[in-house]
Amino acid sequence: MGGSNSGRHGGKSTTKGRNTLDVRKLQRDGVLIPGSRFTSSWTRNGKPNGSISVTVNEDSVWLIYRHGGAAGQDMNYRVRIEHTPCNYGGQRTWWLCPCCGKRVALLYSGKMFSCRHCQQLTYQSTRTGESSKPFERADKLRRRMGWCAGVANPQGDKPKGMHWKTYLRLMNELNRHSIAAWQSTDEMVKRLTGRLAGIGGM
C-alpha cells in the first residue's frame, strides 16, 4: 500500500510520492459522519495507486486495506479523531496518529498510515532544515494551548486550568519562535526575489 518512496532529503525519505489521508479534506467533503463508510483511492500518472476503505465511528475511523499487493497483508485498525475549537468559532478536526498519538492533519501511507515523524519523512520544499524548526516549535506550543496551528493564525485564550506562570512562560516561548519563523520566511522571500530578479535580467 502507498506510493513511491524514492524521494530523499538528507538521508531521509520525503513526503513526495506517499499517499495521504487528509482529515481536513475529508471534513470539507462531509464524509466523516458517524455510521458512514467510504472508499478513498489514489492515482499516479493516470494509473491506480492504491485504495482504502474507511468506516466512521463517533470519535474514530477504521482503516481497511491490503498492504503489499495481492500477496500482502490485510490491514484493519482504528485511528482516533479529535476536535479542537478555533479562536473565532467552529472547530478543527485532527487525526491522532495510531503510532505515537500525536495530533496531525495528514497521515502518510506505509504498512500503517501514520504521521510524518513516525514514517521518518521530511518535506520536499524550500522550507527545510534549520529554517523549518521555528514553525514546528511554534505549532507544538499552539497545539499545547489548544489553538489552531500556524503562526499566521490568531492566538486564543489561556487554556482552562493552566497556571498563569506556565501560560506566560509558554507565551514567551511561542512569541520567540513565531518571530524566528517570520524572519526565516522573510529571508526565504528575499532569496527567491533575488533569484527571480536574476532570471528576469538574463
Buried (B, 14 or more C-beta within 10 A) or exposed (E): BBBEBEBEBEEEBBBBBBBBBBBEEBBEEEBBEEEEEBEBEBEEEEEEBBBBEBBBEEEBBBBBBBBEEEEEEEBEEEBBBBEBBBEEEEEBBBBBBBBEEBBBBBBBBBEBBBBBBBBEBBBBEEEEEEBBEBBEBBBBBBBBBBBBBEBEBEBBEBEEEEEEEEBEEBBEBBEBBBEBBBEBBEEEEEEEEEEEEEEEEE
